[in-house]
Amino acid sequence: MIGEYNSSRPHIILKEYGRNVQKLVEYIRSLPSIEKRTELAYTLIELIKQLTPSIKEQPDNPQRLWDDLYIIADFDLSVNNPYPVPEREILFKKPMRMEYPKNDVRFRHYGKNIEKLVKEALKKDDPQEREESIIYLGKLMKTFYGNWNKETLDDSVILRDIQAMSGGALNMTIEKVRDENLFEKLYKERKKVRPQQGQGQGNSTHQQPRHSGGGGGGHRPFNKNNNKGGNNNFRRRRDQ
């Protein structure tokens, strides 16, 4: 018996359903009665729901199964469809191409949002609020730069970039920034603390063991003279 190879079989249109479902669709197409085709189409829909786990998990779009039947049948299927018959052009229409944003970011290591915050800071007329905006911008810029680079950015560079982005309207002396450490990062990286040698074992390695004597007298040093006759008395009791 000569086996049937996949290379000689028709192409599977929707592989998620398999070849057997495609054969059943072809059989339904061949039936002369539209009532019988519709009946078997409903049965096939229920069979697909049972055989396909992804359909069980997402039962919110029942029209999709009927559309898939038309795709498998190459849109040559005449049944009493409970939904509008899909159009080939709509189903296979390519999505619109998304344009990549072409905004010119002058300082990419800070990000586009920093420039937006600079524009918001320029709207403030109160000198105190502008100064607070400069300080907050400096903290953000040092934090963002540190996320992508191991090196620490100097405060003078940050202040110069703020002046450049604001056209010189946002200004502060570098001496004040350094003296008060105004451009400190918003958060600091936590260093992992390594346990010291012997830590976690209690104080057993540093304490001498204590021996309790009988009657709560505590530890008594061994004295040969005090125990001189003790062994002889013990031997006499054994001999008796």
Secondary structure as a PSIPRED ss2 file (coil, helix, strand):
# PSIPRED VFORMAT (PSIPRED V4.0)

   1 M C   1.000  0.000  0.000
   2 I C   1.000  0.000  0.000
   3 G C   1.000  0.000  0.000
   4 E C   1.000  0.000  0.000
   5 Y C   1.000  0.000  0.000
   6 N H   0.000  1.000  0.000
   7 S H   0.000  1.000  0.000
   8 S H   0.000  1.000  0.000
   9 R C   1.000  0.000  0.000
  10 P C   1.000  0.000  0.000
  11 H C   1.000  0.000  0.000
  12 I C   1.000  0.000  0.000
  13 I C   1.000  0.000  0.000
  14 L C   1.000  0.000  0.000
  15 K C   1.000  0.000  0.000
  16 E C   1.000  0.000  0.000
  17 Y C   1.000  0.000  0.000
  18 G C   1.000  0.000  0.000
  19 R H   0.000  1.000  0.000
  20 N H   0.000  1.000  0.000
  21 V H   0.000  1.000  0.000
  22 Q H   0.000  1.000  0.000
  23 K H   0.000  1.000  0.000
  24 L H   0.000  1.000  0.000
  25 V H   0.000  1.000  0.000
  26 E H   0.000  1.000  0.000
  27 Y H   0.000  1.000  0.000
  28 I H   0.000  1.000  0.000
  29 R H   0.000  1.000  0.000
  30 S H   0.000  1.000  0.000
  31 L C   1.000  0.000  0.000
  32 P C   1.000  0.000  0.000
  33 S C   1.000  0.000  0.000
  34 I H   0.000  1.000  0.000
  35 E H   0.000  1.000  0.000
  36 K H   0.000  1.000  0.000
  37 R H   0.000  1.000  0.000
  38 T H   0.000  1.000  0.000
  39 E H   0.000  1.000  0.000
  40 L H   0.000  1.000  0.000
  41 A H   0.000  1.000  0.000
  42 Y H   0.000  1.000  0.000
  43 T H   0.000  1.000  0.000
  44 L H   0.000  1.000  0.000
  45 I H   0.000  1.000  0.000
  46 E H   0.000  1.000  0.000
  47 L H   0.000  1.000  0.000
  48 I H   0.000  1.000  0.000
  49 K H   0.000  1.000  0.000
  50 Q H   0.000  1.000  0.000
  51 L H   0.000  1.000  0.000
  52 T C   1.000  0.000  0.000
  53 P H   0.000  1.000  0.000
  54 S H   0.000  1.000  0.000
  55 I H   0.000  1.000  0.000
  56 K H   0.000  1.000  0.000
  57 E H   0.000  1.000  0.000
  58 Q C   1.000  0.000  0.000
  59 P C   1.000  0.000  0.000
  60 D C   1.000  0.000  0.000
  61 N C   1.000  0.000  0.000
  62 P C   1.000  0.000  0.000
  63 Q H   0.000  1.000  0.000
  64 R H   0.000  1.000  0.000
  65 L H   0.000  1.000  0.000
  66 W H   0.000  1.000  0.000
  67 D H   0.000  1.000  0.000
  68 D H   0.000  1.000  0.000
  69 L H   0.000  1.000  0.000
  70 Y H   0.000  1.000  0.000
  71 I H   0.000  1.000  0.000
  72 I H   0.000  1.000  0.000
  73 A C   1.000  0.000  0.000
  74 D C   1.000  0.000  0.000
  75 F C   1.000  0.000  0.000
  76 D C   1.000  0.000  0.000
  77 L C   1.000  0.000  0.000
  78 S C   1.000  0.000  0.000
  79 V C   1.000  0.000  0.000
  80 N C   1.000  0.000  0.000
  81 N C   1.000  0.000  0.000
  82 P C   1.000  0.000  0.000
  83 Y C   1.000  0.000  0.000
  84 P C   1.000  0.000  0.000
  85 V C   1.000  0.000  0.000
  86 P C   1.000  0.000  0.000
  87 E C   1.000  0.000  0.000
  88 R H   0.000  1.000  0.000
  89 E H   0.000  1.000  0.000
  90 I H   0.000  1.000  0.000
  91 L H   0.000  1.000  0.000
  92 F C   1.000  0.000  0.000
  93 K C   1.000  0.000  0.000
  94 K C   1.000  0.000  0.000
  95 P C   1.000  0.000  0.000
  96 M C   1.000  0.000  0.000
  97 R C   1.000  0.000  0.000
  98 M C   1.000  0.000  0.000
  99 E C   1.000  0.000  0.000
 100 Y C   1.000  0.000  0.000
 101 P C   1.000  0.000  0.000
 102 K C   1.000  0.000  0.000
 103 N C   1.000  0.000  0.000
 104 D C   1.000  0.000  0.000
 105 V C   1.000  0.000  0.000
 106 R C   1.000  0.000  0.000
 107 F C   1.000  0.000  0.000
 108 R C   1.000  0.000  0.000
 109 H C   1.000  0.000  0.000
 110 Y C   1.000  0.000  0.000
 111 G C   1.000  0.000  0.000
 112 K H   0.000  1.000  0.000
 113 N H   0.000  1.000  0.000
 114 I H   0.000  1.000  0.000
 115 E H   0.000  1.000  0.000
 116 K H   0.000  1.000  0.000
 117 L H   0.000  1.000  0.000
 118 V H   0.000  1.000  0.000
 119 K H   0.000  1.000  0.000
 120 E H   0.000  1.000  0.000
 121 A H   0.000  1.000  0.000
 122 L H   0.000  1.000  0.000
 123 K C   1.000  0.000  0.000
 124 K C   1.000  0.000  0.000
 125 D C   1.000  0.000  0.000
 126 D C   1.000  0.000  0.000
 127 P H   0.000  1.000  0.000
 128 Q H   0.000  1.000  0.000
 129 E H   0.000  1.000  0.000
 130 R H   0.000  1.000  0.000
 131 E H   0.000  1.000  0.000
 132 E H   0.000  1.000  0.000
 133 S H   0.000  1.000  0.000
 134 I H   0.000  1.000  0.000
 135 I H   0.000  1.000  0.000
 136 Y H   0.000  1.000  0.000
 137 L H   0.000  1.000  0.000
 138 G H   0.000  1.000  0.000
 139 K H   0.000  1.000  0.000
 140 L H   0.000  1.000  0.000
 141 M H   0.000  1.000  0.000
 142 K H   0.000  1.000  0.000
 143 T H   0.000  1.000  0.000
 144 F H   0.000  1.000  0.000
 145 Y H   0.000  1.000  0.000
 146 G H   0.000  1.000  0.000
 147 N H   0.000  1.000  0.000
 148 W H   0.000  1.000  0.000
 149 N C   1.000  0.000  0.000
 150 K C   1.000  0.000  0.000
 151 E C   1.000  0.000  0.000
 152 T C   1.000  0.000  0.000
 153 L C   1.000  0.000  0.000
 154 D C   1.000  0.000  0.000
 155 D H   0.000  1.000  0.000
 156 S H   0.000  1.000  0.000
 157 V H   0.000  1.000  0.000
 158 I H   0.000  1.000  0.000
 159 L H   0.000  1.000  0.000
 160 R H   0.000  1.000  0.000
 161 D H   0.000  1.000  0.000
 162 I H   0.000  1.000  0.000
 163 Q H   0.000  1.000  0.000
 164 A H   0.000  1.000  0.000
 165 M H   0.000  1.000  0.000
 166 S C   1.000  0.000  0.000
 167 G C   1.000  0.000  0.000
 168 G C   1.000  0.000  0.000
 169 A C   1.000  0.000  0.000
 170 L C   1.000  0.000  0.000
 171 N C   1.000  0.000  0.000
 172 M C   1.000  0.000  0.000
 173 T C   1.000  0.000  0.000
 174 I H   0.000  1.000  0.000
 175 E H   0.000  1.000  0.000
 176 K H   0.000  1.000  0.000
 177 V H   0.000  1.000  0.000
 178 R H   0.000  1.000  0.000
 179 D H   0.000  1.000  0.000
 180 E H   0.000  1.000  0.000
 181 N C   1.000  0.000  0.000
 182 L C   1.000  0.000  0.000
 183 F C   1.000  0.000  0.000
 184 E C   1.000  0.000  0.000
 185 K C   1.000  0.000  0.000
 186 L C   1.000  0.000  0.000
 187 Y C   1.000  0.000  0.000
 188 K C   1.000  0.000  0.000
 189 E C   1.000  0.000  0.000
 190 R C   1.000  0.000  0.000
 191 K C   1.000  0.000  0.000
 192 K C   1.000  0.000  0.000
 193 V C   1.000  0.000  0.000
 194 R C   1.000  0.000  0.000
 195 P C   1.000  0.000  0.000
 196 Q C   1.000  0.000  0.000
 197 Q C   1.000  0.000  0.000
 198 G C   1.000  0.000  0.000
 199 Q C   1.000  0.000  0.000
 200 G C   1.000  0.000  0.000
 201 Q C   1.000  0.000  0.000
 202 G C   1.000  0.000  0.000
 203 N C   1.000  0.000  0.000
 204 S C   1.000  0.000  0.000
 205 T C   1.000  0.000  0.000
 206 H C   1.000  0.000  0.000
 207 Q C   1.000  0.000  0.000
 208 Q C   1.000  0.000  0.000
 209 P C   1.000  0.000  0.000
 210 R C   1.000  0.000  0.000
 211 H C   1.000  0.000  0.000
 212 S C   1.000  0.000  0.000
 213 G C   1.000  0.000  0.000
 214 G H   0.000  1.000  0.000
 215 G H   0.000  1.000  0.000
 216 G H   0.000  1.000  0.000
 217 G C   1.000  0.000  0.000
 218 G C   1.000  0.000  0.000
 219 H C   1.000  0.000  0.000
 220 R C   1.000  0.000  0.000
 221 P C   1.000  0.000  0.000
 222 F C   1.000  0.000  0.000
 223 N C   1.000  0.000  0.000
 224 K C   1.000  0.000  0.000
 225 N C   1.000  0.000  0.000
 226 N C   1.000  0.000  0.000
 227 N C   1.000  0.000  0.000
 228 K C   1.000  0.000  0.000
 229 G C   1.000  0.000  0.000
 230 G H   0.000  1.000  0.000
 231 N H   0.000  1.000  0.000
 232 N H   0.000  1.000  0.000
 233 N H   0.000  1.000  0.000
 234 F H   0.000  1.000  0.000
 235 R H   0.000  1.000  0.000
 236 R H   0.000  1.000  0.000
 237 R H   0.000  1.000  0.000
 238 R H   0.000  1.000  0.000
 239 D H   0.000  1.000  0.000
 240 Q C   1.000  0.000  0.000
